[in-house]
C-alpha cells in the first residue's frame, strides 16, 4: 500500500516522459535525498496539468501519474528546490484545489480554537 512517510514537491517542472530511474536519480543527485527513504517525491510538467509521484522503500518503487481533466495543479512559487507538504495538502493538490490558501485558512482556524 502507498503510505509515504512524508510528501515532497519538486518545485521546478520536469520532462514527464522520464521514468522511475530518472526520477530516482533526480531525488538523489539534485535534491541530495535518499530516494528509498519512504517519502513520496512529486514532479510536475511545465504546464502544470500532470504530475508523477515516485516513492521508493525497502521492497520496491511506486510510480503514480495523475492528470487533471480541466485546470492545472497549484504549485508553490520557485524558491527552494523542494517543498514539503502534509497528506491533507497533497490530497487537495491532487484535486486541483488551491491547497496553499486552504492550508492558511485551516491553520488560522486551528489557532482560533
N, C-alpha and C positions, 0 to 999 in steps of 0.2 A: 504494500500500500504506500502511496505517496504521502509522507509525513515529514516535511523538511524541518530541520532544527532552526532554521532562520530563512528569510527571504531577502535576496539582494537584486536590485535593478541595475543593470549596466546602463549608464546614462547615454553614452554615445551610440548611435544606431550602428548595426552591423548588417552585412550581407547574409540574409537568412537562407541562402542556398547552401551554406555550410552545415555540416552535420555535427554529430556528437563529438567526434575527436577534435575538430577545430574549436568548438565552443569550450571544451575542457582545457585546451591549450590557452585560450584567452583568459579563462579563470586563473590559471596558474601563472602564465607569463606576464600578462598585462596587469592583472589585479593582485598578483602575489599571494593568492589564497590556495589552500588545499582543495582541489576540485572534488575530492572524495570525503569531504567533511560532513556530509549530510545536509548541507544547505542547498537551497534552490537558487539558481542564478538565472535571471530573466533578461532576455535580449529582445530588442525591437528592430523593425525595419525602418528605413528612412521616413516613410510616410506615416508611420505610427498605426498602421492598420493590422499588423501581425506581430505576434510575439512568439518566442521559443523559450522554453524553460528546460534547463538541464540540471539534473540532480544526481550526484554520484555518491554511493555509500559502499560499505564493505562487500556487498553482494552483487552490485551491478550499477547500471546507469539508466536513468529515465530521460526521455526526450519528449516533451509535450509541445504541441503547436496550437495556437488559438488565433482565429481571425474574426474580426467584427464584421457583421453584415453592413452596418452603417456607422459612420463616425470614425473616431480613432481613440487609441489608448492615451490616457492622460499621463504624461511623463514628467519627472522632475526637471527643472532647468539645469543646464550644464553647470558644473562646479567640480565636485569630487567625481572620480570615475565610477563609484558605486554608491547606491543609496539603499539603506536597509529599511524595510517596511515590515509590518506585522501581518499576521494571517488575514485579519479583517480588512486591512488596507489593500492587500493583494486581491482579495475577493471583489472588492469594489472596483479596483483597476480592471479586472477581467470582465466586468460588466460594462465597462466604458464610462463609469461614473467618475466625477472629479473627486477622487479619494483624498486629495490633499485638503480640499475645502471641508469635506466631511470629517476628516481627522481633527482639524482645528475645532470644528463645531462640537464634536463629541468630547474632546479634551476639556473644552470650556464648560460643557455640561457636567462632566465628572468633577471638576473643581468647584462648581456651584453647589453640588450635593453635599 
